[in-house]
Amino acid sequence: MGSVVISLDAELGWGFHDREVPASLLRDSRDNWLHLRDLFDAYEISATWAVTGHLFLDACHHSHRNHPAGERCCQHGVGDLAANDVWCGTELVEEIATADVDHEIAGHGFTHVHLEHERMSEEFATREIENCARAAARQGYDLSSFVFPVNRVRHRDVLAEHGFECYRGVNRLHEDCGTVERQLTKVSSAVVGKPTPPIVEPEIDEHGLVNVPASVFLFNFGSEYEKPFSALGEDPVVRQVEAGIDEVADADDGVLHLWLHPHNLRTSSHHRRLRSIVRYIDRRRQTDGLQVETMADVANRVRRTERSRTEPARVV
């Protein structure tokens, strides 16, 4: 039996440090953390929350050396939102960590500068990874999983050196496609709900980290594709993901890895989409024993399997 993993990139203002966004979007993003917690509680679904490390702080008075948004970016509010409501989030992380279901708290860099950024040096990358783990540890969270900002998978050696065990890798089918092919795939998804998201096979990489690749981003295309189907009461993403759930539920192994940001939930149809997907996961779990795992669960299972293959048989 395969399994489903849901991972969330929980960023608040750090996800938008390179652009201007309205305060309403950030306010909704904060609210969505709690809406998602309640939804997962209702269906007893555990998820991996990849939290930008600065959000483990309740305040910050330090400079962020060489940050593209400015060394004191976290001192500035957005609209009527105070700076701490944009750049800090200790209370939100605690709401997730103390939820009724057992979520995984993971890392997502310290200030969400992606690891291919023009300013990104080895020293900067080390600082981003190290400070993320350190800020979490100060709040009592021992991080083992990591989601790379903007899905730019780099500096895995640094990740391993700082105690992380696994990361969300890139969908290989998406990585191998060119820009035009990716756009055609989006249109196909919007029109017919295909192709079915790939069922991925996590594996241990050369740094000893478990790569848990993504299968599909749940908000992969914009309103230009969504509006026609909303008028018909259809959601092609739900249809596409349900096909993936059916496939992994009937498989002997493999993972369907779904991911999103809390700020993606901008309309009532977006909330309906996620609720429909979570409800369907729960239905297949109840009827067919489909597993729901976190990234750490998958990594632990992969390591156990690898040990059983490599350990010599005991002589009785």
Order of alpha helices (4+ residues) and beta strands (2+ residues): beta-alpha-beta-alpha-alpha-beta-alpha-beta-alpha-beta-alpha-alpha-beta-beta-beta-alpha-alpha-beta-alpha-beta-alpha
